[in-house]
Amino acid sequence: MRQILTFAAVGVVNTATYYCLYLLFLTVLPYLAAHILAFTLAMVGSFFLNARFTYRTPPTWRKFLLFPLTNVTNFVITTAGVYLIVDVLHAGNRFAPLVASAAAIPVTFVVSRWVMLPKSIA
């Protein structure tokens, strides 16, 4: 239970970081480029926060290189969601990433646990 709560707290920090970066990059980039760049930078921070606080495991290059797998599903779902919300539903680009990211959270936790604690079963 501690891991799930810590994962959620790290997720809140990561989402806030991502969203602030997204809004910053949105001032100079198209929304998809802003999304991709903000997502990538926030993912690096998420790796270190999850290693230290959620899973209490030392960060290694192997884990760092595998960590993007934890976000592939998240990235695909949020990117498709952002596109759907902005270009199909015409609902605006400011809040689209927050709405689109909610569906991927459980899958991200399971894959993250598998990468960070390879011997554990999620």
C-alpha positions in Angstrom: 0.0 0.0 0.0 2.9 2.4 0.8 4.2 1.9 -2.8 0.9 2.8 -4.3 0.5 5.9 -2.2 4.1 7.0 -2.8 3.6 6.2 -6.5 0.5 8.4 -6.5 2.4 11.3 -4.7 5.3 11.0 -7.2 2.7 11.0 -10.0 1.2 14.3 -8.7 4.7 15.9 -8.6 5.5 14.5 -12.1 2.2 15.6 -13.5 2.7 19.1 -12.1 6.2 19.2 -13.5 5.0 18.0 -16.9 2.1 20.4 -17.0 4.2 23.4 -16.1 6.8 22.5 -18.7 4.0 21.9 -21.3 2.6 25.3 -20.7 6.0 26.9 -20.9 6.9 25.1 -24.1 3.4 25.8 -25.5 4.4 29.5 -25.7 7.1 28.7 -28.3 6.2 25.3 -29.8 3.2 23.6 -31.4 1.1 21.6 -28.8 2.4 18.1 -29.8 6.0 19.2 -29.7 5.4 20.9 -26.3 3.7 17.7 -25.1 6.6 15.4 -26.3 9.4 17.5 -24.8 7.6 18.1 -21.5 6.8 14.4 -21.2 10.4 13.4 -21.9 11.8 15.7 -19.3 9.2 14.9 -16.7 9.9 11.2 -17.2 13.6 11.6 -16.3 12.5 13.3 -13.0 9.9 10.5 -12.4 12.6 7.9 -12.7 14.7 9.3 -10.0 11.8 10.1 -7.7 10.3 6.6 -8.1 13.7 5.0 -7.6 14.3 6.9 -4.4 10.9 7.2 -2.8 8.5 4.7 -4.3 10.7 1.6 -4.7 13.7 2.5 -2.5 16.1 1.1 -5.0 19.3 2.5 -6.3 19.0 4.0 -9.8 21.1 2.1 -12.3 21.7 2.6 -16.0 19.8 -0.6 -16.8 16.7 0.6 -14.9 17.1 4.1 -16.4 17.2 2.7 -19.9 14.2 0.4 -19.2 12.2 3.1 -17.4 10.8 4.6 -20.6 8.9 1.3 -21.1 6.8 2.3 -18.1 5.7 5.3 -20.0 5.1 3.9 -23.4 1.5 3.1 -22.7 1.1 6.3 -20.9 2.6 8.2 -23.8 0.5 6.6 -26.4 -2.7 7.0 -24.5 -2.0 10.7 -23.5 -0.7 11.6 -27.0 -3.8 10.1 -28.7 -6.0 11.6 -26.0 -4.5 15.1 -26.5 -4.9 14.8 -30.2 -8.5 13.6 -29.8 -9.4 16.3 -27.3 -7.7 19.1 -29.3 -8.2 18.2 -32.9 -11.3 16.1 -32.9 -13.4 17.5 -30.0 -12.0 21.0 -30.4 -11.9 21.4 -26.6 -8.7 23.4 -26.3 -5.1 22.5 -25.6 -4.5 23.8 -22.1 -6.2 21.1 -20.1 -6.2 18.3 -22.7 -3.0 16.6 -21.3 -4.5 16.4 -17.8 -7.7 14.8 -18.9 -5.9 12.4 -21.3 -3.4 11.1 -18.7 -5.9 9.7 -16.2 -6.6 6.4 -18.1 -2.9 5.3 -18.2 -2.0 5.5 -14.5 -2.8 1.9 -13.4 -0.9 0.4 -16.3 2.1 2.7 -15.7 2.2 1.6 -12.0 2.3 -2.1 -13.0 5.0 -1.7 -15.6 7.0 0.7 -13.4 7.0 -1.8 -10.6 8.2 -4.6 -13.0 11.1 -2.4 -14.2 12.2 -1.0 -10.9 11.8 -4.3 -8.9 12.3 -7.0 -11.6 11.9 -9.9 -9.1 8.5 -8.7 -7.8 5.2 -9.5 -9.3 3.0 -6.5 -9.8 
